[in-house]
Amino acid sequence: NELAAVAYETHPVFGLSMPTTCPNVPDEVLSPRQTRGDAGAYDVKAKELADSFKNNFKKFEEFANEEIMAGAPIQ
């Protein structure tokens, strides 16, 4: 497994681990922030999406266990 040997970075809003390099894949497409022409606009949209997720998920929190709750956006 080649991806087991590469470096990863954590998405600052969603907490997802993303490889910084991957065989046969251009590095610039591995970071969603870099694929956008305006990194600041990406940051704003990522935060909006995280907030929307958190607000929508409130109606399900009582049914979610700790493991599911740990998967929520970190910002």
ROGU-172976 format. One record per residue: residue number from 0; y, z negated, x negated of N, C-alpha, C, CB in turn. Coordinates in steps of 0.001 Angstrom, whole numbers, plus 524288, in hexadecimal, padded with zeros to 5 digits. Each point is the difference from the previous one (the first is absolute). Glycine has a CB too. Layout:
<nodes>
fise:NUM	nc2:Y	nc3:Z	nc1:X	cac2:Y	cac3:Z	cac1:X	cc2:Y	cc3:Z	cc1:X	cbc2:Y	cbc3:Z	cbc1:X
...
</nodes>
This chain:
<nodes>
fise:0	nc2:7FB6B	nc3:80000	nc1:7FCB7	cac2:80495	cac3:80000	cac1:80349	cc2:804D7	cc3:80000	cc1:7FC88	cbc2:7FB25	cbc3:7FB41	cbc1:80736
fise:1	nc2:80777	nc3:80930	nc1:7F87E	cac2:80482	cac3:80091	cac1:7FC87	cc2:804AB	cc3:7FCAE	cc1:801AE	cbc2:7FCF2	cbc3:808FD	cbc1:7FE10
fise:2	nc2:803A6	nc3:7F60D	nc1:806EE	cac2:8047F	cac3:7FCF6	cac1:801D5	cc2:7FF91	cc3:7FA33	cc1:7FEA7	cbc2:80107	cbc3:8066E	cbc1:80733
fise:3	nc2:7FA59	nc3:7F7D6	nc1:7F780	cac2:7FF5B	cac3:7FA85	cac1:7FE83	cc2:8028D	cc3:7FEDF	cc1:7FAB8	cbc2:7F7A3	cbc3:7FFB3	cbc1:80519
fise:4	nc2:8094A	nc3:80462	nc1:7F7D1	cac2:80215	cac3:7FF4C	cac1:7FABE	cc2:805D9	cc3:80128	cc1:7FF8F	cbc2:7F739	cbc3:80244	cbc1:7FCB9
fise:5	nc2:80B60	nc3:7FF06	nc1:80792	cac2:80593	cac3:80152	cac1:7FFB3	cc2:8035F	cc3:7FB5D	cc1:8019E	cbc2:7FDDD	cbc3:80965	cbc1:801DC
fise:6	nc2:8071C	nc3:7F6E8	nc1:7FCC2	cac2:803B9	cac3:7FBE7	cac1:80183	cc2:801AB	cc3:800C2	cc1:805AB	cbc2:8032F	cbc3:7FF47	cbc1:7F6AF
fise:7	nc2:7FE0D	nc3:7FC6F	nc1:80BD2	cac2:801D0	cac3:8000D	cac1:8056D	cc2:80535	cc3:7FD2C	cc1:80053	cbc2:7F6B8	cbc3:80042	cbc1:80363
fise:8	nc2:80C62	nc3:8012C	nc1:80082	cac2:804BD	cac3:7FD12	cac1:80132	cc2:7FFBC	cc3:7FE7D	cc1:805BC	cbc2:80555	cbc3:804C5	cbc1:7F908
fise:9	nc2:7FD69	nc3:7F71E	nc1:80854	cac2:7FFF0	cac3:7FE13	cac1:8055A	cc2:804E3	cc3:801D5	cc1:802D8	cbc2:7FAB8	cbc3:7F827	cbc1:7FD44
fise:10	nc2:80482	nc3:80A27	nc1:8075B	cac2:80477	cac3:801B3	cac1:80321	cc2:80324	cc3:7FB27	cc1:80173	cbc2:7FB11	cbc3:807F0	cbc1:80392
fise:11	nc2:80A0F	nc3:7F814	nc1:7FB7F	cac2:8031D	cac3:7FB47	cac1:800D2	cc2:80097	cc3:7FE4A	cc1:805AF	cbc2:804A9	cbc3:80287	cbc1:7F816
fise:12	nc2:7FA98	nc3:800FB	nc1:80B96	cac2:8009B	cac3:7FEA3	cac1:80587	cc2:7FABA	cc3:7FF0D	cc1:80296	cbc2:80836	cbc3:80543	cbc1:80050
fise:13	nc2:7F40F	nc3:7FE23	nc1:7FEAB	cac2:7FB01	cac3:7FFC1	cac1:802C0	cc2:7FBAC	cc3:7FD39	cc1:7FCFA	cbc2:80294	cbc3:8082A	cbc1:8044F
fise:14	nc2:7FE44	nc3:7F6CB	nc1:7F6AF	cac2:7FC24	cac3:7FD2D	cac1:7FCF2	cc2:7FB2A	cc3:80326	cc1:7FEA1	cbc2:8033F	cbc3:7F820	cbc1:8043C
fise:15	nc2:7FCF9	nc3:80CFE	nc1:7FC7B	cac2:7FB87	cac3:80353	cac1:7FED0	cc2:7FFAB	cc3:80116	cc1:7FA2C	cbc2:800AC	cbc3:8040D	cbc1:808DD
fise:16	nc2:7FA9E	nc3:7FC06	nc1:7F509	cac2:7FF3A	cac3:8017C	cac1:7FA8C	cc2:7FFAD	cc3:805EB	cc1:7FFB1	cbc2:7FB50	cbc3:7F77F	cbc1:7FDFD
fise:17	nc2:807F0	nc3:80AC2	nc1:7FE9A	cac2:8002F	cac3:805B0	cac1:7FF73	cc2:7FEFD	cc3:80166	cc1:7FA4F	cbc2:80661	cbc3:800D5	cbc1:8078F
fise:18	nc2:7F609	nc3:802CD	nc1:7F767	cac2:7FF1B	cac3:8018A	cac1:7FA92	cc2:804DE	cc3:802B2	cc1:7FDD3	cbc2:7F651	cbc3:800F4	cbc1:801BF
fise:19	nc2:80ACD	nc3:7FE11	nc1:7F949	cac2:80478	cac3:8028D	cac1:7FD8C	cc2:7FE7E	cc3:80537	cc1:7FDA3	cbc2:803DA	cbc3:7F748	cbc1:7FE32
fise:20	nc2:7F716	nc3:80995	nc1:8014D	cac2:7FE00	cac3:804F6	cac1:7FE17	cc2:7FAA6	cc3:800E8	cc1:8026E	cbc2:8050E	cbc3:7FF2C	cbc1:7F77B
fise:21	nc2:7F99C	nc3:805CC	nc1:80924	cac2:7FB00	cac3:80171	cac1:80263	cc2:7FE7F	cc3:8055A	cc1:7FDE2	cbc2:801D6	cbc3:7FAB0	cbc1:80849
fise:22	nc2:7F967	nc3:805F1	nc1:7F5DE	cac2:7FE6D	cac3:8050B	cac1:7FDE0	cc2:800EA	cc3:80478	cc1:803E8	cbc2:7F958	cbc3:7FB5A	cbc1:7FA84
fise:23	nc2:808E9	nc3:808CE	nc1:80397	cac2:800F2	cac3:804CC	cac1:80305	cc2:80406	cc3:7FF6A	cc1:8045E	cbc2:7F6F4	cbc3:8026E	cbc1:7FDF2
fise:24	nc2:80C1C	nc3:7F966	nc1:801ED	cac2:80420	cac3:7FF2C	cac1:803E6	cc2:80518	cc3:7FF0F	cc1:7FD0C	cbc2:7F994	cbc3:7FC34	cbc1:806B7
fise:25	nc2:80A88	nc3:806AD	nc1:7FA93	cac2:804FE	cac3:7FF12	cac1:7FD55	cc2:801E8	cc3:7FA65	cc1:800F0	cbc2:80242	cbc3:80991	cbc1:800F2
fise:26	nc2:7FF5A	nc3:7F3CC	nc1:7FAEB	cac2:801B3	cac3:7FA89	cac1:80062	cc2:8045E	cc3:7FF3D	cc1:803F4	cbc2:7FD6A	cbc3:7FED2	cbc1:7F6C1
fise:27	nc2:8061A	nc3:804FB	nc1:809A2	cac2:8048D	cac3:7FF59	cac1:80371	cc2:7FE9B	cc3:7FFC3	cc1:805CA	cbc2:8052D	cbc3:804A4	cbc1:7F955
fise:28	nc2:7F630	nc3:7FCF9	nc1:80837	cac2:7FE8E	cac3:7FFA9	cac1:8058B	cc2:7FD29	cc3:7FAEB	cc1:8014B	cbc2:7FF6B	cbc3:809B5	cbc1:80034
fise:29	nc2:7FF93	nc3:7F31D	nc1:7FBE7	cac2:7FD2A	cac3:7FB20	cac1:800E7	cc2:80383	cc3:7FB92	cc1:801DB	cbc2:7F9BC	cbc3:802CB	cbc1:7F939
fise:30	nc2:80B4F	nc3:7FDCE	nc1:8061B	cac2:803B7	cac3:7FC0A	cac1:801C4	cc2:80325	cc3:80242	cc1:8047F	cbc2:80084	cbc3:7FBEE	cbc1:7F6F8
fise:31	nc2:7FEE6	nc3:801EC	nc1:80DBF	cac2:802D5	cac3:8022B	cac1:80476	cc2:805E7	cc3:80018	cc1:7FF27	cbc2:7F8DA	cbc3:7FCCC	cbc1:805B5
fise:32	nc2:8091B	nc3:7FF5E	nc1:7F785	cac2:805A7	cac3:7FFBB	cac1:7FEFD	cc2:801CE	cc3:804A3	cc1:7FCB2	cbc2:7FF97	cbc3:7F630	cbc1:80089
fise:33	nc2:7FD2D	nc3:80B90	nc1:7FBD8	cac2:8016E	cac3:80458	cac1:7FC94	cc2:7FFA0	cc3:8054B	cc1:802B0	cbc2:7FCF2	cbc3:7FAB1	cbc1:7F88A
fise:34	nc2:80030	nc3:8059A	nc1:80BB8	cac2:7FF6C	cac3:8050A	cac1:802AB	cc2:804BE	cc3:80142	cc1:80355	cbc2:7F65C	cbc3:7FEC0	cbc1:8000D
fise:35	nc2:80CEA	nc3:7FD70	nc1:800B1	cac2:804AA	cac3:8009F	cac1:80336	cc2:804A1	cc3:8016A	cc1:7FC8A	cbc2:7FC85	cbc3:7F98C	cbc1:8069A
fise:36	nc2:806D6	nc3:809CA	nc1:7FB24	cac2:8048E	cac3:8017D	cac1:7FCF5	cc2:803D5	cc3:7FB8E	cc1:7FF3F	cbc2:7FEDF	cbc3:808EC	cbc1:8034D
fise:37	nc2:8012C	nc3:7F362	nc1:80040	cac2:803B1	cac3:7FBA7	cac1:7FFE1	cc2:7FCEB	cc3:7FAE7	cc1:80047	cbc2:8071D	cbc3:8057B	cbc1:80450
fise:38	nc2:7F83F	nc3:7F7FA	nc1:7F738	cac2:7FCE3	cac3:7FB35	cac1:7FFC4	cc2:80256	cc3:7FBB4	cc1:80369	cbc2:7FD3A	cbc3:80266	cbc1:7F6F3
fise:39	nc2:807E8	nc3:7FD5C	nc1:80956	cac2:80289	cac3:7FC0E	cac1:80345	cc2:7FEB8	cc3:800BE	cc1:805BC	cbc2:80727	cbc3:7FF6A	cbc1:7F97F
fise:40	nc2:7F8CB	nc3:80581	nc1:8083F	cac2:7FEA0	cac3:8012B	cac1:80572	cc2:7FA4D	cc3:7FE8A	cc1:80109	cbc2:806A2	cbc3:80755	cbc1:80035
fise:41	nc2:7F5F6	nc3:7F991	nc1:7FBF4	cac2:7FA86	cac3:7FE76	cac1:80093	cc2:7FF99	cc3:7FA15	cc1:800B8	cbc2:7FD2A	cbc3:807B1	cbc1:7FA7A
fise:42	nc2:805AC	nc3:7F567	nc1:80251	cac2:7FFD7	cac3:7FA4A	cac1:80053	cc2:801A7	cc3:7FE18	cc1:80565	cbc2:801DE	cbc3:7FF7C	cbc1:7F66B
fise:43	nc2:80241	nc3:802DC	nc1:80BB0	cac2:801E6	cac3:7FE82	cac1:80534	cc2:7FBD1	cc3:80114	cc1:8041C	cbc2:80946	cbc3:801E6	cbc1:7FD40
fise:44	nc2:7F460	nc3:802BF	nc1:80290	cac2:7FC02	cac3:8016E	cac1:803E3	cc2:7FB1C	cc3:7FCA4	cc1:7FF75	cbc2:80371	cbc3:80926	cbc1:80001
fise:45	nc2:7FB06	nc3:7F5A4	nc1:7FB35	cac2:7FB66	cac3:7FCAE	cac1:7FF32	cc2:800E6	cc3:7FA9E	cc1:80264	cbc2:7FDD7	cbc3:804E0	cbc1:7F7B8
fise:46	nc2:806C4	nc3:7F8F9	nc1:8077C	cac2:8014F	cac3:7FAE0	cac1:8023F	cc2:80023	cc3:8004C	cc1:805F3	cbc2:8052E	cbc3:7FDBF	cbc1:7F7F2
fise:47	nc2:7FD12	nc3:8067C	nc1:80A35	cac2:8001F	cac3:800AF	cac1:805B4	cc2:7FA78	cc3:8004C	cc1:80235	cbc2:8089F	cbc3:804AC	cbc1:7FF45
fise:48	nc2:7F3FA	nc3:7FE38	nc1:7FE16	cac2:7FA97	cac3:8007F	cac1:801C8	cc2:7FD3A	cc3:7FAB6	cc1:7FFCE	cbc2:7FFCF	cbc3:80953	cbc1:7FCD7
fise:49	nc2:800FB	nc3:7F3CA	nc1:7FEF7	cac2:7FD9B	cac3:7FAD1	cac1:7FF8F	cc2:801F0	cc3:7FC65	cc1:80453	cbc2:7FF3D	cbc3:80131	cbc1:7F64D
fise:50	nc2:805CE	nc3:7FEEF	nc1:80ABA	cac2:8022D	cac3:7FCBA	cac1:80429	cc2:7FDD1	cc3:8018A	cc1:80555	cbc2:8082A	cbc3:7FEDA	cbc1:7FAB7
fise:51	nc2:7F753	nc3:8063C	nc1:8063E	cac2:7FDCA	cac3:801DB	cac1:804F6	cc2:7FA5F	cc3:7FE2A	cc1:8009D	cbc2:805E3	cbc3:807D9	cbc1:7FFB6
fise:52	nc2:7F722	nc3:7F87C	nc1:7FC0A	cac2:7FA95	cac3:7FE39	cac1:80023	cc2:7FFC2	cc3:7FA31	cc1:80152	cbc2:7FD87	cbc3:806E0	cbc1:7F96A
fise:53	nc2:8059E	nc3:7F602	nc1:803D4	cac2:7FFF9	cac3:7FA56	cac1:800E6	cc2:80177	cc3:7FEAD	cc1:805A0	cbc2:8024C	cbc3:7FE9B	cbc1:7F699
fise:54	nc2:801C3	nc3:803EC	nc1:80B5D	cac2:801B8	cac3:7FEF6	cac1:8055F	cc2:7FBDF	cc3:80191	cc1:803FB	cbc2:80936	cbc3:80153	cbc1:7FD27
fise:55	nc2:7F457	nc3:8031F	nc1:8020E	cac2:7FBFA	cac3:801CD	cac1:803A1	cc2:7FB25	cc3:7FC8E	cc1:7FFBD	cbc2:80367	cbc3:80920	cbc1:7FF18
fise:56	nc2:7FB51	nc3:7F507	nc1:7FC3B	cac2:7FB34	cac3:7FCF8	cac1:7FF50	cc2:80061	cc3:7FA88	cc1:80257	cbc2:7FE4F	cbc3:80510	cbc1:7F7EA
fise:57	nc2:80663	nc3:7F915	nc1:80915	cac2:800A7	cac3:7FAB4	cac1:80228	cc2:7FCBB	cc3:7FF29	cc1:804E9	cbc2:80904	cbc3:7FFD1	cbc1:7FC53
fise:58	nc2:7F655	nc3:80440	nc1:806D4	cac2:7FD03	cac3:7FF65	cac1:804D9	cc2:7FA1E	cc3:7FF74	cc1:7FF0E	cbc2:806E2	cbc3:8052B	cbc1:80480
fise:59	nc2:7F75E	nc3:7FBD3	nc1:7F6A5	cac2:7FA6F	cac3:7FF96	cac1:7FEBB	cc2:7FEC6	cc3:7FB6E	cc1:7FC5C	cbc2:7FF5D	cbc3:80998	cbc1:8012C
fise:60	nc2:804A0	nc3:7F3BD	nc1:7FCE7	cac2:7FF32	cac3:7FBDF	cac1:7FC1A	cc2:7FC22	cc3:7FBD3	cc1:801C3	cbc2:80903	cbc3:801A1	cbc1:7FCF4
fise:61	nc2:7F71A	nc3:7FCFB	nc1:807EE	cac2:7FC80	cac3:7FBD8	cac1:801CF	cc2:7FA3E	cc3:80189	cc1:7FFAF	cbc2:8071B	cbc3:7FCFE	cbc1:805E3
fise:62	nc2:7F7D0	nc3:80810	nc1:7F9C2	cac2:7FA9E	cac3:801E1	cac1:7FFBE	cc2:7FE45	cc3:80133	cc1:7FA66	cbc2:80121	cbc3:803A6	cbc1:808F7
fise:63	nc2:8027E	nc3:7FC19	nc1:7F35E	cac2:7FEE2	cac3:80194	cac1:7FA9D	cc2:7FE70	cc3:7FB52	cc1:7FCAE	cbc2:8064F	cbc3:80767	cbc1:800E8
fise:64	nc2:7F5D3	nc3:7F978	nc1:7FBC0	cac2:7FE74	cac3:7FBDA	cac1:7FC67	cc2:8035D	cc3:80048	cc1:7FB0D	cbc2:7F6B9	cbc3:80029	cbc1:80391
fise:65	nc2:80862	nc3:7FC36	nc1:7F8E7	cac2:80322	cac3:7FF9E	cac1:7FB3E	cc2:7FF9C	cc3:804ED	cc1:7FCA3	cbc2:7FEB1	cbc3:7F657	cbc1:80032
fise:66	nc2:7FCB0	nc3:80BF0	nc1:7FF8F	cac2:7FF37	cac3:804B3	cac1:7FCD7	cc2:80343	cc3:8048E	cc1:80219	cbc2:7F6EB	cbc3:7FCF1	cbc1:7FDCB
fise:67	nc2:80932	nc3:803B0	nc1:8073E	cac2:80326	cac3:80426	cac1:8025E	cc2:805CA	cc3:7FEE6	cc1:7FF2B	cbc2:7F8FF	cbc3:8019F	cbc1:806BC
fise:68	nc2:808A1	nc3:7F99B	nc1:7F9F1	cac2:8057E	cac3:7FE98	cac1:7FF48	cc2:801C8	cc3:800FC	cc1:7FA5D	cbc2:7FF17	cbc3:7F943	cbc1:80718
fise:69	nc2:7FD5C	nc3:80622	nc1:7F534	cac2:8014D	cac3:800E5	cac1:7FA81	cc2:80118	cc3:805C1	cc1:7FEDF	cbc2:7FA7E	cbc3:7F852	cbc1:7FDA5
fise:70	nc2:80408	nc3:80B2C	nc1:805DD	cac2:800EA	cac3:80593	cac1:7FF42	cc2:80549	cc3:801DC	cc1:801DE	cbc2:7F69F	cbc3:80124	cbc1:800D7
fise:71	nc2:80C99	nc3:7FB54	nc1:800F9	cac2:80536	cac3:80173	cac1:801EA	cc2:80388	cc3:80181	cc1:7FB73	cbc2:7FEEE	cbc3:7F9F6	cbc1:807B1
fise:72	nc2:80530	nc3:80908	nc1:7F963	cac2:803C8	cac3:80137	cac1:7FBDC	cc2:80208	cc3:7FAFC	cc1:7FD7C	cbc2:80292	cbc3:80840	cbc1:804B9
fise:73	nc2:7FEA5	nc3:7F809	nc1:7F642	cac2:801A0	cac3:7FB4E	cac1:7FD32	cc2:805E0	cc3:7FF23	cc1:80010	cbc2:7F848	cbc3:80124	cbc1:7FA68
fise:74	nc2:80AB3	nc3:8029D	nc1:80773	cac2:805B1	cac3:7FF5B	cac1:80070	cc2:801A3	cc3:80054	cc1:80590	cbc2:80145	cbc3:803BF	cbc1:7F73D
</nodes>
